[in-house]
């Protein structure tokens, strides 16, 4: 019995190197480019005799995947399409035995990369994937982005913004030469229905088409990376070959025990939906849930002065506007309401600011009014009276 996996011979030796390299990075600026990581084929745990490790519920146990799969050895089908909808989870830095300051959680759907029958004589690394990554540092900095990947290439960032709470629709569809082992044409599509953007692109890629999967992953970067605390992730409207797949906890679910004492536990499916739950030191009991309300948007505001330069004794008008705010307060002037205007008459160059607050937090904007002093260039009316 063969199960597709990546770099098992060096996995545990290199995880320590990976952790040490990442430990030097302590914060993540928002919207930074995706790191050079792989979203790998499945890496199963094995017993001392080399056989696959399974949980008491007959789940396949891995160190990098959790979720569900459908595979040719179970269904005698090849897979030319997969689709899913998920909500981007909010991530925090979770407890682990790793010294890394960065943790990752990848949510994706894919075709290929999973093989578990006697006919699999080589490691299946023909995996095509589409997903989102949720990254967090120990200092609380986060990065959320969408990506696609076709092994052995690294993931490629999709140039659209991703935020916690966003609803993602994703699909992978073979549209030409859909024969296993040949170079197929694939259409990958992603839509963020919360943010209102759509992305689609065609690719040439050869995969075995032996499986379709819906996965929460601890990705690979010189070793399995520590898993950010995503609490709970939910996949809905899962389809394979255009139909709702037959999923069950004991038949095709996958549970994760990563190398850093972190876990990801799939719940029993409910129709075409399932959830997974993050844990540390043991499995967190998990039940399939539904999408929650997205986090409240942070307030935004503008503050402008007109004119921006005056002379002493003149006035300038400050005008402000805000969104997602319930109140605003001024510094250096009195602000009333979440939008408005007022007149100021500074005697020296002054900076004014306004802070607006809402259920999503608070933020501040500022403007400066420059005051030029008045000086005399000389007395009289400029005429010369001679004799």
PEKADA-V499008 format. One record per residue. RES is the residue in one letter. SS is DSSP state (hx for helix, st for strand, lp for the rest). PSI is psi in whole degrees, -180 to 180 (NA if undefined). OMEGA is omega in radians with two decimals (none if undefined). Layout:
# PEKADA-V499008
res:RES ss:SS psi:PSI omega:OMEGA
res:RES ss:SS psi:PSI omega:OMEGA
This chain:
# PEKADA-V499008
res:X ss:lp psi:129 omega:-3.09
res:X ss:st psi:134 omega:3.04
res:X ss:st psi:132 omega:3.14
res:X ss:lp psi:137 omega:-3.14
res:X ss:lp psi:159 omega:-3.09
res:X ss:lp psi:127 omega:2.92
res:X ss:lp psi:36 omega:-3.09
res:X ss:lp psi:-31 omega:-3.07
res:X ss:lp psi:-22 omega:-3.13
res:X ss:lp psi:4 omega:-2.96
res:X ss:hx psi:-57 omega:-3.00
res:X ss:hx psi:-23 omega:3.06
res:X ss:hx psi:-36 omega:-3.05
res:X ss:hx psi:-16 omega:3.12
res:X ss:hx psi:-36 omega:3.13
res:X ss:hx psi:-39 omega:3.09
res:X ss:hx psi:-42 omega:3.13
res:X ss:hx psi:-43 omega:-3.11
res:X ss:hx psi:-42 omega:-3.13
res:X ss:hx psi:-39 omega:3.14
res:X ss:hx psi:-40 omega:-3.11
res:X ss:hx psi:-22 omega:-3.07
res:X ss:hx psi:-24 omega:-3.13
res:X ss:lp psi:-16 omega:-3.12
res:X ss:lp psi:119 omega:-2.99
res:X ss:lp psi:-9 omega:-3.13
res:X ss:lp psi:159 omega:-3.12
res:X ss:lp psi:116 omega:3.04
res:X ss:lp psi:146 omega:3.12
res:X ss:lp psi:142 omega:3.01
res:X ss:lp psi:26 omega:3.05
res:X ss:lp psi:160 omega:3.13
res:X ss:lp psi:156 omega:3.11
res:X ss:lp psi:142 omega:3.10
res:X ss:lp psi:165 omega:3.12
res:X ss:lp psi:89 omega:-3.14
res:X ss:lp psi:160 omega:3.03
res:X ss:st psi:144 omega:2.91
res:X ss:lp psi:100 omega:-2.76
res:X ss:lp psi:164 omega:2.89
res:X ss:lp psi:167 omega:-3.05
res:X ss:lp psi:138 omega:3.11
res:X ss:lp psi:94 omega:-3.05
res:X ss:st psi:150 omega:2.92
res:X ss:lp psi:146 omega:3.11
res:X ss:st psi:151 omega:3.05
res:X ss:lp psi:175 omega:3.14
res:X ss:lp psi:-28 omega:3.13
res:X ss:lp psi:5 omega:3.11
res:X ss:lp psi:-8 omega:-3.13
res:X ss:lp psi:160 omega:-3.11
res:X ss:st psi:141 omega:3.10
res:X ss:lp psi:134 omega:3.10
res:X ss:st psi:150 omega:3.14
res:X ss:lp psi:170 omega:3.06
res:X ss:lp psi:-23 omega:3.11
res:X ss:lp psi:14 omega:3.12
res:X ss:lp psi:21 omega:3.07
res:X ss:lp psi:141 omega:3.01
res:X ss:st psi:134 omega:-3.11
res:X ss:st psi:126 omega:-3.14
res:X ss:st psi:173 omega:3.05
res:X ss:lp psi:9 omega:3.14
res:X ss:lp psi:-16 omega:-3.11
res:X ss:st psi:148 omega:2.82
res:X ss:st psi:153 omega:-3.11
res:X ss:st psi:-137 omega:-3.09
res:X ss:st psi:153 omega:3.06
res:X ss:st psi:158 omega:2.86
res:X ss:st psi:139 omega:-2.98
res:X ss:st psi:156 omega:-3.09
res:X ss:hx psi:-37 omega:-3.10
res:X ss:hx psi:-20 omega:3.09
res:X ss:hx psi:-40 omega:-2.93
res:X ss:hx psi:-13 omega:-3.05
res:X ss:lp psi:23 omega:3.05
res:X ss:lp psi:153 omega:2.82
res:X ss:lp psi:161 omega:-2.96
res:X ss:lp psi:120 omega:3.14
res:X ss:lp psi:2 omega:3.07
res:X ss:st psi:154 omega:3.02
res:X ss:st psi:147 omega:3.13
res:X ss:st psi:158 omega:3.12
res:X ss:st psi:161 omega:2.99
res:X ss:st psi:133 omega:3.07
res:X ss:st psi:164 omega:3.09
res:X ss:st psi:131 omega:-3.13
res:X ss:lp psi:120 omega:-3.12
res:X ss:lp psi:154 omega:2.97
res:X ss:lp psi:130 omega:-3.10
res:X ss:lp psi:148 omega:3.01
res:X ss:st psi:168 omega:-3.13
res:X ss:lp psi:120 omega:-3.04
res:X ss:lp psi:156 omega:3.13
res:X ss:lp psi:140 omega:3.10
res:X ss:lp psi:173 omega:3.06
res:X ss:lp psi:1 omega:3.14
res:X ss:lp psi:150 omega:3.03
res:X ss:lp psi:5 omega:-3.13
res:X ss:lp psi:144 omega:3.05
res:X ss:lp psi:0 omega:-3.11
res:X ss:st psi:137 omega:3.06
res:X ss:st psi:152 omega:-3.02
res:X ss:st psi:145 omega:2.92
res:X ss:st psi:127 omega:-3.13
res:X ss:st psi:130 omega:3.03
res:X ss:st psi:127 omega:-3.08
res:X ss:st psi:166 omega:2.92
res:X ss:st psi:153 omega:-3.07
res:X ss:st psi:170 omega:3.02
res:X ss:st psi:129 omega:-3.08
res:X ss:lp psi:-180 omega:3.06
res:X ss:lp psi:-3 omega:-3.13
res:X ss:lp psi:130 omega:-3.13
res:X ss:lp psi:128 omega:-3.06
res:X ss:st psi:59 omega:3.03
res:X ss:st psi:168 omega:-3.02
res:X ss:lp psi:-22 omega:-3.13
res:X ss:lp psi:-11 omega:3.13
res:X ss:lp psi:101 omega:-3.08
res:X ss:lp psi:-9 omega:3.08
res:X ss:lp psi:160 omega:3.08
res:X ss:lp psi:128 omega:-3.12
res:X ss:lp psi:98 omega:3.08
res:X ss:lp psi:24 omega:3.08
res:X ss:lp psi:75 omega:-3.01
res:X ss:lp psi:123 omega:3.06
res:X ss:st psi:130 omega:-2.95
res:X ss:st psi:156 omega:3.10
res:X ss:st psi:125 omega:-3.04
res:X ss:st psi:-168 omega:3.05
res:X ss:st psi:148 omega:3.06
res:X ss:st psi:143 omega:-3.14
res:X ss:st psi:108 omega:-2.96
res:X ss:st psi:142 omega:-3.11
res:X ss:st psi:147 omega:3.07
res:X ss:st psi:166 omega:3.13
res:X ss:lp psi:-21 omega:3.10
res:X ss:lp psi:-1 omega:3.07
res:X ss:lp psi:-5 omega:3.08
res:X ss:lp psi:144 omega:-3.09
res:X ss:st psi:159 omega:3.06
res:X ss:st psi:128 omega:3.13
res:X ss:st psi:131 omega:-3.13
res:X ss:st psi:158 omega:3.09
res:X ss:st psi:155 omega:-3.06
res:X ss:st psi:165 omega:2.91
res:X ss:st psi:161 omega:-3.11
res:X ss:st psi:143 omega:3.02
res:X ss:st psi:104 omega:-3.09
res:X ss:lp psi:144 omega:0.19
res:X ss:lp psi:13 omega:3.14
res:X ss:lp psi:158 omega:3.04
res:X ss:lp psi:166 omega:3.11
res:X ss:lp psi:150 omega:3.13
res:X ss:st psi:129 omega:-3.11
res:X ss:st psi:135 omega:3.01
res:X ss:st psi:126 omega:-2.95
res:X ss:st psi:62 omega:3.05
res:X ss:st psi:150 omega:-3.09
res:X ss:st psi:146 omega:3.08
res:X ss:lp psi:136 omega:3.12
res:X ss:lp psi:154 omega:3.06
res:X ss:lp psi:138 omega:-3.14
res:X ss:lp psi:-13 omega:3.13
res:X ss:lp psi:144 omega:3.07
res:X ss:st psi:124 omega:-3.06
res:X ss:st psi:126 omega:2.95
res:X ss:st psi:128 omega:-3.09
res:X ss:st psi:147 omega:3.09
res:X ss:st psi:150 omega:3.04
res:X ss:st psi:126 omega:-3.02
res:X ss:st psi:126 omega:3.00
res:X ss:st psi:129 omega:-3.07
res:X ss:st psi:-9 omega:3.11
res:X ss:st psi:148 omega:3.13
res:X ss:lp psi:47 omega:-3.01
res:X ss:lp psi:64 omega:3.10
res:X ss:lp psi:131 omega:-3.12
res:X ss:lp psi:137 omega:3.06
res:X ss:lp psi:-15 omega:3.06
res:X ss:lp psi:173 omega:3.05
res:X ss:lp psi:111 omega:-3.10
res:X ss:st psi:165 omega:2.99
res:X ss:st psi:124 omega:-3.08
res:X ss:st psi:139 omega:2.98
res:X ss:st psi:122 omega:3.05
res:X ss:st psi:134 omega:-3.08
res:X ss:st psi:136 omega:3.04
res:X ss:st psi:139 omega:3.06
res:X ss:st psi:132 omega:3.01
res:X ss:st psi:99 omega:-3.06
res:X ss:lp psi:-18 omega:3.09
res:X ss:lp psi:-48 omega:-3.12
res:X ss:lp psi:-21 omega:3.06
res:X ss:lp psi:24 omega:3.10
res:X ss:st psi:158 omega:3.11
res:X ss:st psi:145 omega:3.12
res:X ss:st psi:138 omega:3.06
res:X ss:st psi:146 omega:-3.13
res:X ss:st psi:147 omega:3.09
res:X ss:st psi:147 omega:-3.12
res:X ss:st psi:152 omega:2.98
res:X ss:st psi:126 omega:-3.09
res:X ss:st psi:145 omega:3.12
res:X ss:lp psi:119 omega:3.09
res:X ss:lp psi:159 omega:3.09
res:X ss:lp psi:-23 omega:-3.11
res:X ss:lp psi:28 omega:-3.05
res:X ss:lp psi:-6 omega:-3.10
res:X ss:st psi:161 omega:2.93
res:X ss:st psi:146 omega:-3.03
res:X ss:st psi:157 omega:3.10
res:X ss:st psi:115 omega:-2.78
res:X ss:st psi:142 omega:2.76
res:X ss:st psi:126 omega:-2.99
res:X ss:st psi:144 omega:2.81
res:X ss:lp psi:106 omega:-2.99
res:X ss:lp psi:179 omega:-2.98
res:X ss:st psi:129 omega:3.06
res:X ss:lp psi:78 omega:-3.00
res:X ss:lp psi:3 omega:-3.10
res:X ss:lp psi:170 omega:3.09
res:X ss:st psi:126 omega:-3.09
res:X ss:lp psi:152 omega:3.11
res:X ss:lp psi:147 omega:-3.00
res:X ss:st psi:121 omega:3.11
res:X ss:lp psi:151 omega:-3.12
res:X ss:st psi:100 omega:-3.13
res:X ss:lp psi:2 omega:-3.10
res:X ss:lp psi:-81 omega:3.14
res:X ss:st psi:136 omega:3.06
res:X ss:st psi:140 omega:-3.10
res:X ss:st psi:130 omega:3.04
res:X ss:st psi:130 omega:3.09
res:X ss:st psi:166 omega:3.07
res:X ss:st psi:41 omega:3.13
res:X ss:st psi:130 omega:3.08
res:X ss:st psi:153 omega:3.00
res:X ss:st psi:132 omega:-3.04
res:X ss:lp psi:34 omega:3.06
res:X ss:lp psi:2 omega:-3.11
res:X ss:st psi:158 omega:3.06
res:X ss:lp psi:125 omega:-3.11
res:X ss:lp psi:153 omega:3.08
res:X ss:lp psi:100 omega:-3.10
res:X ss:lp psi:140 omega:3.01
res:X ss:lp psi:151 omega:-3.05
res:X ss:hx psi:-39 omega:-3.04
res:X ss:hx psi:-11 omega:-3.05
res:X ss:hx psi:-46 omega:-3.02
res:X ss:hx psi:29 omega:3.02
res:X ss:st psi:158 omega:-3.07
res:X ss:st psi:129 omega:3.13
res:X ss:st psi:143 omega:-3.10
res:X ss:st psi:130 omega:2.84
res:X ss:st psi:102 omega:-3.07
res:X ss:lp psi:172 omega:-3.10
res:X ss:lp psi:-3 omega:-3.01
res:X ss:lp psi:26 omega:3.11
res:X ss:lp psi:25 omega:3.07
res:X ss:st psi:155 omega:-3.07
res:X ss:st psi:163 omega:3.00
res:X ss:st psi:120 omega:-2.93
res:X ss:st psi:119 omega:3.10
res:X ss:st psi:143 omega:3.06
res:X ss:lp psi:164 omega:3.02
res:X ss:lp psi:138 omega:-3.11
res:X ss:lp psi:156 omega:3.04
res:X ss:st psi:100 omega:-3.04
res:X ss:lp psi:-122 omega:3.14
res:X ss:lp psi:13 omega:-3.08
res:X ss:st psi:154 omega:2.96
res:X ss:st psi:160 omega:3.06
res:X ss:st psi:160 omega:2.93
res:X ss:st psi:155 omega:-3.08
res:X ss:st psi:138 omega:-3.14
res:X ss:st psi:149 omega:3.06
res:X ss:st psi:168 omega:3.07
res:X ss:st psi:125 omega:3.14
res:X ss:lp psi:-13 omega:3.14
res:X ss:lp psi:171 omega:-3.11
res:X ss:lp psi:135 omega:3.03
res:X ss:lp psi:126 omega:3.06
res:X ss:lp psi:138 omega:-2.99
res:X ss:lp psi:138 omega:3.03
res:X ss:lp psi:143 omega:3.14
res:X ss:lp psi:126 omega:-3.12
res:X ss:lp psi:-160 omega:3.12
res:X ss:lp psi:170 omega:-3.13
res:X ss:lp psi:141 omega:3.09
res:X ss:lp psi:174 omega:3.06
res:X ss:lp psi:139 omega:3.11
res:X ss:lp psi:152 omega:3.10
res:X ss:lp psi:149 omega:3.12
res:X ss:lp psi:140 omega:3.13
res:X ss:lp psi:142 omega:3.09
res:X ss:lp psi:146 omega:3.11
res:X ss:lp psi:150 omega:2.99
res:X ss:st psi:152 omega:-3.11
res:X ss:st psi:158 omega:3.02
res:X ss:st psi:147 omega:3.06
res:X ss:st psi:122 omega:-3.11
res:X ss:st psi:148 omega:3.08
res:X ss:st psi:141 omega:-3.14
res:X ss:st psi:116 omega:-0.05
res:X ss:lp psi:165 omega:3.13
res:X ss:lp psi:-16 omega:3.12
res:X ss:st psi:131 omega:3.14
res:X ss:st psi:171 omega:2.96
res:X ss:st psi:160 omega:-3.09
res:X ss:lp psi:133 omega:-3.14
res:X ss:lp psi:-16 omega:3.09
res:X ss:lp psi:169 omega:-3.11
res:X ss:lp psi:160 omega:3.05
res:X ss:st psi:147 omega:3.13
res:X ss:st psi:126 omega:3.04
res:X ss:st psi:129 omega:3.12
res:X ss:st psi:136 omega:-3.13
res:X ss:st psi:151 omega:3.04
res:X ss:st psi:153 omega:3.13
res:X ss:st psi:162 omega:3.01
res:X ss:st psi:154 omega:-3.13
res:X ss:lp psi:28 omega:-3.11
res:X ss:lp psi:149 omega:3.06
res:X ss:lp psi:-18 omega:3.11
res:X ss:st psi:155 omega:3.08
res:X ss:st psi:145 omega:3.08
res:X ss:st psi:141 omega:-3.10
res:X ss:st psi:151 omega:3.01
res:X ss:st psi:117 omega:-3.07
res:X ss:lp psi:-7 omega:3.08
res:X ss:lp psi:165 omega:-3.14
res:X ss:lp psi:119 omega:3.10
res:X ss:lp psi:136 omega:3.12
res:X ss:lp psi:117 omega:3.13
res:X ss:lp psi:175 omega:-3.10
res:X ss:lp psi:-4 omega:2.99
res:X ss:lp psi:155 omega:3.14
res:X ss:st psi:-167 omega:3.12
res:X ss:st psi:157 omega:3.09
res:X ss:st psi:162 omega:-3.12
res:X ss:st psi:137 omega:3.09
res:X ss:st psi:151 omega:3.12
res:X ss:lp psi:77 omega:-3.09
res:X ss:lp psi:150 omega:3.10
res:X ss:lp psi:-11 omega:3.10
res:X ss:lp psi:163 omega:3.12
res:X ss:lp psi:128 omega:-3.03
res:X ss:st psi:145 omega:3.04
res:X ss:st psi:129 omega:3.13
res:X ss:st psi:148 omega:3.11
res:X ss:st psi:158 omega:3.09
res:X ss:st psi:135 omega:3.10
res:X ss:st psi:124 omega:-3.14
res:X ss:st psi:141 omega:-3.04
res:X ss:st psi:141 omega:3.06
res:X ss:st psi:-173 omega:-3.11
res:X ss:lp psi:-19 omega:3.11
res:X ss:lp psi:7 omega:3.11
res:X ss:st psi:-153 omega:3.14
res:X ss:st psi:157 omega:3.08
res:X ss:st psi:165 omega:-2.99
res:X ss:st psi:142 omega:3.01
res:X ss:st psi:157 omega:-3.10
res:X ss:st psi:163 omega:3.06
res:X ss:st psi:155 omega:-3.11
res:X ss:st psi:135 omega:3.02
res:X ss:st psi:119 omega:-3.13
res:X ss:st psi:129 omega:-3.13
res:X ss:st psi:119 omega:3.10
res:X ss:st psi:136 omega:3.13
res:X ss:lp psi:151 omega:3.09
res:X ss:lp psi:127 omega:3.13
res:X ss:lp psi:150 omega:-3.13
res:X ss:lp psi:137 omega:3.12
res:X ss:lp psi:4 omega:-3.14
res:X ss:lp psi:163 omega:-3.12
res:X ss:lp psi:178 omega:3.08
res:X ss:lp psi:-174 omega:-3.10
res:X ss:lp psi:9 omega:3.09
res:X ss:lp psi:-3 omega:3.13
res:X ss:lp psi:151 omega:3.10
res:X ss:lp psi:127 omega:-3.13
res:X ss:lp psi:110 omega:3.12
res:X ss:lp psi:171 omega:3.09
res:X ss:lp psi:NA omega:none
